[in-house]
């Protein structure tokens, strides 16, 4: 049975799948999820040439996260030339896995007090 991808599901997958260095906020992830779902609608596959360069950049970022993947199809035209069609596809299995991950909350992160471990005499000036 195929899972239905909702905006909330895709938002969670984006937040859990995007590189931690990008620190995508919930609102940004939600806007990106809505934007992507507007392209796909009820389909799992869209043709690449409908995308603008900015959209394609976002799709590449989601490909890096494992949420999307690409596929191409080759066909022979009536005049004998080969024609390639590029598609973007949802990776439902990966999205399902990313939805199940528990994001690390900021308050759960371990903070080290590197200065607290130093003795008081380290702070005295020498000279």
TORKOL-4160 file (C-alpha; in steps of 0.2 Angstrom, whole numbers, padded with zeros to 4 digits, m for minus):
127
<pt num="1" X="0000" Y="0000" Z="0000"/>
<pt num="2" X="0007" Y="0017" Z="m0005"/>
<pt num="3" X="0008" Y="0030" Z="0008"/>
<pt num="4" X="m0001" Y="0047" Z="0005"/>
<pt num="5" X="0011" Y="0061" Z="0007"/>
<pt num="6" X="0003" Y="0076" Z="0016"/>
<pt num="7" X="0011" Y="0093" Z="0018"/>
<pt num="8" X="0014" Y="0089" Z="0036"/>
<pt num="9" X="0023" Y="0073" Z="0032"/>
<pt num="10" X="0034" Y="0081" Z="0019"/>
<pt num="11" X="0038" Y="0096" Z="0030"/>
<pt num="12" X="0044" Y="0083" Z="0044"/>
<pt num="13" X="0054" Y="0073" Z="0031"/>
<pt num="14" X="0062" Y="0090" Z="0024"/>
<pt num="15" X="0067" Y="0095" Z="0042"/>
<pt num="16" X="0074" Y="0078" Z="0046"/>
<pt num="17" X="0082" Y="0076" Z="0029"/>
<pt num="18" X="0091" Y="0092" Z="0026"/>
<pt num="19" X="0109" Y="0095" Z="0032"/>
<pt num="20" X="0110" Y="0101" Z="0049"/>
<pt num="21" X="0121" Y="0115" Z="0044"/>
<pt num="22" X="0107" Y="0123" Z="0034"/>
<pt num="23" X="0096" Y="0123" Z="0050"/>
<pt num="24" X="0079" Y="0125" Z="0040"/>
<pt num="25" X="0065" Y="0132" Z="0051"/>
<pt num="26" X="0048" Y="0124" Z="0052"/>
<pt num="27" X="0040" Y="0138" Z="0042"/>
<pt num="28" X="0053" Y="0137" Z="0028"/>
<pt num="29" X="0051" Y="0118" Z="0027"/>
<pt num="30" X="0032" Y="0119" Z="0027"/>
<pt num="31" X="0033" Y="0132" Z="0013"/>
<pt num="32" X="0045" Y="0121" Z="0003"/>
<pt num="33" X="0034" Y="0106" Z="0006"/>
<pt num="34" X="0019" Y="0115" Z="m0001"/>
<pt num="35" X="0029" Y="0122" Z="m0016"/>
<pt num="36" X="0035" Y="0104" Z="m0020"/>
<pt num="37" X="0018" Y="0096" Z="m0018"/>
<pt num="38" X="0010" Y="0110" Z="m0030"/>
<pt num="39" X="0021" Y="0103" Z="m0044"/>
<pt num="40" X="0017" Y="0085" Z="m0040"/>
<pt num="41" X="m0001" Y="0085" Z="m0036"/>
<pt num="42" X="m0007" Y="0067" Z="m0034"/>
<pt num="43" X="0007" Y="0061" Z="m0045"/>
<pt num="44" X="0024" Y="0053" Z="m0040"/>
<pt num="45" X="0033" Y="0059" Z="m0056"/>
<pt num="46" X="0034" Y="0076" Z="m0065"/>
<pt num="47" X="0044" Y="0081" Z="m0080"/>
<pt num="48" X="0059" Y="0092" Z="m0077"/>
<pt num="49" X="0056" Y="0105" Z="m0091"/>
<pt num="50" X="0042" Y="0113" Z="m0081"/>
<pt num="51" X="0054" Y="0119" Z="m0068"/>
<pt num="52" X="0062" Y="0136" Z="m0066"/>
<pt num="53" X="0080" Y="0137" Z="m0061"/>
<pt num="54" X="0076" Y="0141" Z="m0043"/>
<pt num="55" X="0064" Y="0127" Z="m0042"/>
<pt num="56" X="0077" Y="0115" Z="m0049"/>
<pt num="57" X="0089" Y="0121" Z="m0036"/>
<pt num="58" X="0077" Y="0116" Z="m0022"/>
<pt num="59" X="0073" Y="0100" Z="m0030"/>
<pt num="60" X="0092" Y="0096" Z="m0031"/>
<pt num="61" X="0093" Y="0100" Z="m0012"/>
<pt num="62" X="0079" Y="0088" Z="m0009"/>
<pt num="63" X="0088" Y="0075" Z="m0020"/>
<pt num="64" X="0103" Y="0077" Z="m0009"/>
<pt num="65" X="0092" Y="0073" Z="0006"/>
<pt num="66" X="0085" Y="0058" Z="m0002"/>
<pt num="67" X="0067" Y="0064" Z="m0004"/>
<pt num="68" X="0067" Y="0066" Z="m0023"/>
<pt num="69" X="0076" Y="0056" Z="m0037"/>
<pt num="70" X="0078" Y="0058" Z="m0055"/>
<pt num="71" X="0074" Y="0047" Z="m0070"/>
<pt num="72" X="0076" Y="0049" Z="m0088"/>
<pt num="73" X="0068" Y="0041" Z="m0103"/>
<pt num="74" X="0074" Y="0040" Z="m0121"/>
<pt num="75" X="0063" Y="0039" Z="m0136"/>
<pt num="76" X="0067" Y="0040" Z="m0155"/>
<pt num="77" X="0058" Y="0053" Z="m0164"/>
<pt num="78" X="0050" Y="0051" Z="m0181"/>
<pt num="79" X="0066" Y="0058" Z="m0190"/>
<pt num="80" X="0077" Y="0045" Z="m0181"/>
<pt num="81" X="0084" Y="0057" Z="m0168"/>
<pt num="82" X="0085" Y="0052" Z="m0150"/>
<pt num="83" X="0076" Y="0062" Z="m0137"/>
<pt num="84" X="0079" Y="0062" Z="m0118"/>
<pt num="85" X="0065" Y="0066" Z="m0106"/>
<pt num="86" X="0070" Y="0070" Z="m0088"/>
<pt num="87" X="0058" Y="0067" Z="m0073"/>
<pt num="88" X="0058" Y="0070" Z="m0054"/>
<pt num="89" X="0051" Y="0057" Z="m0043"/>
<pt num="90" X="0046" Y="0056" Z="m0025"/>
<pt num="91" X="0055" Y="0043" Z="m0015"/>
<pt num="92" X="0041" Y="0037" Z="m0004"/>
<pt num="93" X="0051" Y="0024" Z="0005"/>
<pt num="94" X="0064" Y="0037" Z="0010"/>
<pt num="95" X="0051" Y="0050" Z="0015"/>
<pt num="96" X="0042" Y="0037" Z="0026"/>
<pt num="97" X="0059" Y="0034" Z="0035"/>
<pt num="98" X="0062" Y="0052" Z="0037"/>
<pt num="99" X="0045" Y="0055" Z="0044"/>
<pt num="100" X="0049" Y="0043" Z="0058"/>
<pt num="101" X="0065" Y="0051" Z="0064"/>
<pt num="102" X="0064" Y="0061" Z="0079"/>
<pt num="103" X="0072" Y="0078" Z="0076"/>
<pt num="104" X="0085" Y="0083" Z="0090"/>
<pt num="105" X="0078" Y="0098" Z="0099"/>
<pt num="106" X="0089" Y="0112" Z="0103"/>
<pt num="107" X="0087" Y="0110" Z="0122"/>
<pt num="108" X="0092" Y="0091" Z="0120"/>
<pt num="109" X="0109" Y="0096" Z="0113"/>
<pt num="110" X="0124" Y="0094" Z="0125"/>
<pt num="111" X="0133" Y="0110" Z="0129"/>
<pt num="112" X="0150" Y="0109" Z="0135"/>
<pt num="113" X="0157" Y="0122" Z="0147"/>
<pt num="114" X="0175" Y="0122" Z="0141"/>
<pt num="115" X="0180" Y="0137" Z="0151"/>
<pt num="116" X="0172" Y="0130" Z="0167"/>
<pt num="117" X="0185" Y="0116" Z="0167"/>
<pt num="118" X="0200" Y="0128" Z="0168"/>
<pt num="119" X="0208" Y="0133" Z="0184"/>
<pt num="120" X="0207" Y="0151" Z="0191"/>
<pt num="121" X="0226" Y="0153" Z="0189"/>
<pt num="122" X="0225" Y="0151" Z="0170"/>
<pt num="123" X="0216" Y="0168" Z="0170"/>
<pt num="124" X="0230" Y="0178" Z="0179"/>
<pt num="125" X="0241" Y="0188" Z="0168"/>
<pt num="126" X="0259" Y="0183" Z="0167"/>
<pt num="127" X="0272" Y="0195" Z="0162"/>
